[in-house]
Structure formats: structure tokens, C-alpha cells
Amino acid sequence: MLKLALKGVLAHKVRLAMTAVAIVLGVAFVSGTYVFTDSITRSFEQLFRDANAGVDLVVQGVSDFGTTVPRIDEGILANVKAVPGVEVAAPSVSGSAQIVAPAPCEKGPGADPAKPCPIGGNGPPTLGFSYVPEGVGLTTFNLTEGDWPAAADDVLVNAHTAEAGHLAVGDVVDVITPAGVEPFHISGIASFGEDDSLMGATLAVFGFDTAQRIFDSEGQISSISVVLDPLLDPTVVQAQISSFLPDGVEVITGADQTENNLDEFASGIGFINTILLVIAGVAVFVGAFLIQNTFRIIVAQRTRELAMLRAIGATARQTTTMVILEALFVGVVASAIGIGVGVLIAFGLKSAFGAFGFGLPATALVIAPRTIIVGFVVGIVVTLGSTLVPARKAAQVPPIAALRDVDTPPRSLGRRIAVGVGVTGLGLLMLLVGLFVTFDNALSVVGLGALVTFVGVSLVAPLIARGFARWVGGPMARTGVAGRLAQENAMRRPRRTASTASALMIGVALVSVIAVFSASAKAGVADVFREQFSTDFQVRLTGFSDPTAAGLPPALGAALRTLPEVSVVVTDRFGDFRFAGDTEAGFLLAVDGPYDQVVHIDMVAGSPADLGPGDALVGRADSERLGIRVGDTVTIQFASLVTADLRVVGIYEDTAIGLPLVIDYTTYEQHIAFRLDRFVYVKAAAGVDLEQARVAITAVTDAYPSAAVTDTEELIGDLESQIDGLLNLLVVLLAFAIIIALLGIVNTLALSISERKREIGLLRAVGMQRRQVRRMVRWEAVLIALFGGVLGLAVGLALGIALVVAVGEGLRLTIPGGQLFTYLIAAGLGGVLAAAIPARRGAKLDILDAIAYE
Amino acid sequence: MNADTAAARVENATKVYGSGDTTVTALDDVTISFERGKFTAIMGPSGSGKSTLLHCVAGLDDLTGGSVFIGSVRLGDLKDKELTLLRREKVGFIFQAFNLIPTLDAAENITLPVNIAGRDADPAWFDTVVDTVGLRDRLTHRPSELSGGQQQRVAAARALVSRPEIVFADEPSGNLDSKSSAELLGFMRRAVDEFGQTIVMVTHDAHAAAFADRVVFLADGRQSGELADPTADQILEYLKSLGG
């Protein structure tokens, strides 16, 4: 049987190669993801180890959750220095500092060439640190040019930043910090680690005093790096230091610090990993459809051969084994190739990240044993799993089929409907439960539900394939014989048509879900802002940014407050917190100024105007959950684990703000070190023309190159394009699954054409032009693709609507008809593309071969 | 017989397959004319080159040497597209099997060549042909719902419906029982007598060949003789004399 199976593989090289391509792509995506993220993790692991290599102990603020590490009192430094055995205690202050390259500089199309360019941002952090002489050697900064910052207006930048901004030692650059925008003099350039690749992060180093000033940390520091007498036991000293540290300050070993850094990094990269793996999973799932279809067609075409084997004494078990062995062979070979291709993909991803300014350390790609094992397991399991049904079919071929054409009777329609509808129902049920019932792993249940739904729909699809081809193929048939034959060809094997279309359905459904979700999110955003913003203008960072890591210097808001053209200026900030007793952390909003005058808030009780230091506004859901009323005290916990008792002065409808807690700036700054504003809301003074106000505001913001002034409609437009950008990225990644599905169409058509060799020969003999043969194949492909597209749109719409309804808050259900129609057209064009090679092959068939008798 | 009255002819036709030691000469300097309005049968044992001759005259295969004419058109000069058009307009085919497109019904199969050309069949002529072959009540049936004889009659009707200059039939009755075979051949005979159709048929069956006006014998790629208006017995006699 092994020999026969091997011969079978060789005899069907081409069609199996197409199947193999599907597995190769799926496995490549999976292993490429692993190689890519493993490589990044490995290189940053090295970076973090090096960074903390010489440090025995680190004293810093406790940060149990969130991203901002609280500062600690500078006075602790003297106490640490006084501990016996402490050789070096180097303080450090860190914060956000963005270097601005002077004009002219490289920027996107349409930007004003006379404007300067802030370097970095838009995702990667712009980090600022302090320099103290005793700290040299405790960090991985390697001075490559110039000197460390000495003067108050000195700054040292990392090589990546210098390169991006074409900066040299001696240049004067503006730096945006919480203190505002100030000119600094570049004293030196250093590389961080070996090759200064930090995924696009920019680094700026200032003198210690300057750093304290610009990071708004006078009398405070971020951490102390401690080097001990090597003869001492670090744990003893650690205990000694720990004994006098106040609450909210901790001392940990350098090794633990490395682990913390790694954990933090892993959770960041884990997100990318998960997204990529989910998309790889989709690709594999689509590939499974293609494999199953190919093996089924091959088994059908080999009915005679299998029957012959049965006639001469092979058992049903043996024919099944033969098909499975073939699949196993294909699975193993394709997985091996897939892993190889995956390494190339990882390499490509790395280069792509580099090209977009997210430079990655140039370490070798990491191919972990796990990557290879998972690659093989995925490839082989999927191939074998998809072959089960065709293999069972192979067993059912009766020996008599060798002697005459017997069509094994298809399973009864009723049973098929029952099974298909049942499976679809189960999938939808899982989806709805996952979406609307709250429990752990709800998201996985949603994903599994979607998969089951796809399988269910693909089971029902053959029943509607004929009707679809009849109706949609109708106009096609009227264009001539080629169209008529294409329609009939699509109808004659509804299962094949449906199965091929189902693979495409999955990709189309997912992009449709994304389209529905993004349209609803955009509509929701527009609604919320239009309804709630009573401000005339907003000032915020251009582009995409994390509001807990980047923002506008508070100096900007202060400058705007002095303008006579404006009446109200309010700023807000994000911060990490949780309600005491909760385990899940969330974001709070801090506001400075009469927030209720720029944003309309639906209040359940109390008034936002009462918000002062030590006060809080709480969202309705949490107030009900915690049983809080106006006048009560709510206890909240910050990342430092320090708690604060706040007096509740108001309760608002959750949709009004979207965050569960609002506090004022005084309370915020007591507990949270972050000092950048998210929005500055500006209202023009009475009697001042809006255009005039805008001119005055812009005159102030011009000094802040990262700031953008918008009115509410412009803000909505910006946010909409940000949503589009994010979701388009997902669509591009899903294109992988769609390409695999199109390969499935190529494969099915190629197999069908070899099956219909005689027919095509006859058509050619009685006068059909090659052009007409090509057209016939193309129309069939278009029909299959459109069928897949329509199924996909239907399933995608259902899933998308369910998702939007489940998420609810902040979304308004919107069906982007035009966009979905474009997808359908694109699916049809994809069909034309997929038909190219099979159509050529069909047209080139030798007539004599085609009509020759046995 | 001269070139003007011939619907098709071959001159010094040679066809060689393979190369080197494995060379097979299927046609060896054959010159034959097929007279317009006549039913010609080509006979010969297996490997005599009769099917190759038919394929080459019909423009399905090309010659190694010599020329083929359909009417006054020399096929060797034509590109694939022109050859396809010529087959569509001037030639009809009846094969031994696989004559019909399984997804189309009988009527659609009959009008297939006309439809491929983007035209509709002449309804009067279509009716005449359909009635002649006796398929009136079978027009909406698909090939799988027709008997072997009916399928071949559909193929014959298809070959005639475009009023081709010449119809080529390759063992058209090869898979049929004697009754269906006689019906089909009788119909082909009527097409020649009543419509003036030219038919060239390859067969190894003397009874089938007896329906022809003229029987040409091939052996080893050469013409070995011919009979005019023969009976089946005459043909059998002749074959015996060849074999003897």
C-alpha cells in the first residue's frame, strides 16, 4: 500500500502540488509568526539583560499594573547611599521627550515643507532619561560621538533618532517635553545596545537637573540603580534598604528587573503574536477546505482505479489507508516547506518593520523547536483531518465500479440539510453565547462559533449552489454558448462548486465583519462626538498615540488659556487605576477646567461642576455595581497600590464619557507621574469669529509641532481615518486567506478541466475557438467566486451585526453597502484571475488527445 | 473526377509519428478525392491509417507531407483560429463516442456549432433535420437520458444542422447494436440522397460500408483499392481477397 500510495502521489503531482501550496502557506504563516516574535523577544531579552547587567538592586516606585511607573522622593537617594556596602547609587529620572527635526525634513505627502518634523511617535515611545556620571556603565548606552549632556541645555540622542532627523553633534533642536517646547544643543550621540534598534523608539538623555525640571519631577526621581560591594550578599542589603522605604517604593534585584521588563515586553508582543496566529489559523482553516476538496475530486477521478484494486482483492481498509498515506506524505513534505517559507516570511516581516521605521535588532532569526513541532503538527493534522471524508469515500467504492460507471448515490438531501442546518445553528449559538454572556474565554468561544458556522454553511451550500448558478448565471448564459456551458458546469457538481466557494466565503465573511464593525465604529464615534462635544476646537497629538504614554505638554494648555480670543480651555488626561477590591484595572479620565462646558455629560445624579480635588465622578454601571451614591466615598487604587478615598460628587451615563471614573488634575498629579495632556478643548470667546479664534489658537500651537487643531467635524474625520487604517491592516493580513481560497478555485478548475478533456476536445472539434474555451472557464470561475462572495457577505453581515450589537457601547450599527458591493466585485475579479491558468490549459488541450478512444 | 467536383481531397499525404527508431508511418503518399454529394466509406484493418486520414482531412491533425483541401482551401496554410472557423462553418463531425456535451439537452447539442458561431439555427432546416433523425420527442432530454442510438442520431443531426460542406464520421455505429446502427446509417444515406450532403465515414464494418456510394480501402498507410456501390457481400469478398 505504501508503494501504491507513493505512486499515487507521483501520478497526481500537479494537483497535489496545488494542495501542498495551501498547506505550505498556512504552515508558513504559523511558523513565520513564531520565528518573528521569538526573534524579537530573544533580541530584546539580550538588550534587557545587558541593560541591567551591572546593576545589583533597583529602587523604584511600585507599579502593579498599567504603564506609568510612579516617581519616588529624591530624599530616598541619600538613605540608600548611606547603606553599608552600596558602592554606587545612581538616580534616574525619565519621561517623555520628543526630538523635533528642523525643516526641511522628510515627511508625508501633503505636509507643509516649511514645518519641522517631530521624530518618532505614532506608536513607538519617545523616551527621555537623565544622566548622572556615576550611572555610566550601568546602562547600555555606548557613546559614539560627542559627549554626555553637561550644560542645562544639552541633550544626547540615540543614533537611530540622529539618523532619522539628519542630526549631528552641535546642532540645535527643539524637544517637546511636559515642560513645553525648548531648544537643546546636541552634545553627543550614543547607541543603545549593539545596533540601536528599538522598534522605532527614540531616546533623549538630559542632565539630571534638567531632566527633573522638564519631566516635572522636582524633588523626585524615577529609580535608583544600586551597585554593591561584590563580597556582600545582595539579599541582605536588599532587606536593609527595604526596611526604610516608604509605602509605594520597592527594591528589587537587577535580575528581577530584567524579568519584569521581559514580562512587560512579552505582553506587548504577545498581542501581535495573537493577532498573527489568529490570522494564520484562518489561513490554515481555509487551506483545509482546499485540501478536502482536492482529495475528494482526486478520489472521484480515481474511482475506476480504486475499484480495480478492490476487484483484485484489496480491502476497503487498504484503499482508505492508501489515500491517507498519500495525504500524510503531502502533509509532511508541505509542512517542511512551509516552515522554510515561514522563516522567509519572518525575515520579510522584519525588513518590513525596519522599512516603516520600527527598526528591530539585527540578531539572527530564532527557530525554536516549538516552531518546528507546531508547524508539522498543524500541517499534518490539517491535511489528515481534511482527508478523512474523501478517504471514507474511497472505501465505499464498490469493485463493480471498475467495470462500469457507477455514481455512488449521494447522501440523502434531507439528512444533509439536517446536518448542515444543525451545525450552522450550533455555530451561531456558540457565537451568541460568546458575545452576549460574560464568562472567561468568551472570545475563544466566539471564534470557535464562527468556525463551526462556516463549516455548517459550507454543508448547506451545495443545496443552494445550483439555484445560485441558475439565477446568477442566467444573464451569463444569454451572452452565448460559453456562458451557457459555464453555468451548466458550475451546476453539475454543486458540492464541488460549493466547497470551493466556501473557502472564499470565509475570507469574504471576515473582511465583511471588519467592514461592518469599522463602519459602525465610525458612525458611533461621529455620533458621540457630535452629540457631546460642545467645544469649538480640540488640540491633540497628530496621528495615532497611546494616551497613557504620549500627549501634549501642559504648557500648551496654559498658553491657550492666556488668549483673549478664547473663553474656556479644558485639558484631560488618561491614567491607570482600579476600584479597590477589583482585580481588573481600567483607565480614568482626569480633567482640568470646566469640563461640562466643553463636553455634554448626561448626569444620573450630582453635577460635574462640583468636581474638585479629592472628588470623583463615577460611571453609572460601576456605581450600581459598587452601590455608590452621590456623597458616598469611593476607594480607588493606583498602580503604586496606594489607595485614595474620593468623595463622589456625580454619577454619569457611561456612554457619556466611556471611562468609569473622572477626577481632577490635583488628585491625578498626587498619584500618577504622567504629565501629558490628551485633549485641549477650546471654546471661542463670545463675539469672536471662529476663524479668528482658530488663527489665534494656531499661532500658539505652531510652536508645538506634534499638535493639531481640529473642530469637531475634522476630529471625527481624523478618527475615522485612524479606524480605517487599523482595520485595513487586518484586511491586508486576511488577504492571505483569500489568496489561498483563490488557489482553491485554480485547483478545482484545473481538476475539472482534466475531467472534461473530452468535452472540451469535442467543443473544439465542432468549432469552438480557444478564446471561447477560455471564456467558458473564466465564467465558471466567476460564478464560483461570486457564490463564495455572496455566502461570505451573508455570513459576514450576520456575524458583523451580532458583534456590533454585542459590543453596543459607542457603536451605531451601519452597513457599508458600497464597500461590501466592492468586495463582491473584487471576489468576481479574483475568480477571473484564478481562471487565468486553468483557462489557458483548457484552451491549449490537443483536440486529438481529447477525443481519442481508450 | 476533378478538383471542382471534390468536396475535399488529399494529395501525396504523408503522416509520420515519432522519430528515429520508433518512427511509425501512418499515411504513406496517399492521394484521394471525396466527391461532392457522395457518401464515401474508408475501410482497412487496424493500423491501416484510416483514422489518421480522417483526422487530417478534417483539420484535426496536420500532415507531415502533402496537402489537404476542403473545397479550394488548403488546410496547411491555416492558423489554429482559421482552422477552427473552417471546422465550424464547413465541417460536421460524428465520432464513435463522447459526441455530446452532457450538460446540454439534445436540442442544444444539435445547435451547438451554430451557437458557438453566435448564430441561431435556421428553424425550418432544424425541424427538417430533427424530423429526419426522428428526435422530435427527445429534444429536451439530456444525453444521459438517451439511448446510444439516439445519442448518435443527435450527433448526426448536429453534424448536419450547420449545412457543412462535408461531414466526417469516425466509426459512428461502432458502439451500436445492429438495429440502431442500421437506423443511423439509413439516416446518413438519406442525408446524401435528399439533401445532397457529402459524407466521409471511417469504418471496419462491411455492413456499414455497404451504405456508401464508394468504398476506399487502405492498408499500411496506402490506398489498396476501391469499390463503387458495393453490397456487403462484395466488400467481404474483397476484404477476403486482400487477406488471402
Interface residues (C-beta under 8 A of the other chain):
Chain A: G480 V481 R484 L485 E488 N489 M491 R492 R758 E759 L762 L763 R764 A765 V766 G767 M768 Q769 R770 Q772 I847 L848 I851 Y853
Chain B: H55 A58 L60 D61 D80 K81 T84 L85 R87 R88 E89 V91 G92 F93 F95 Q96 A97 F98 N99 L100 I101 P102 T103 L104 E108 L112 P113 N115 I116 A117 G118 R158
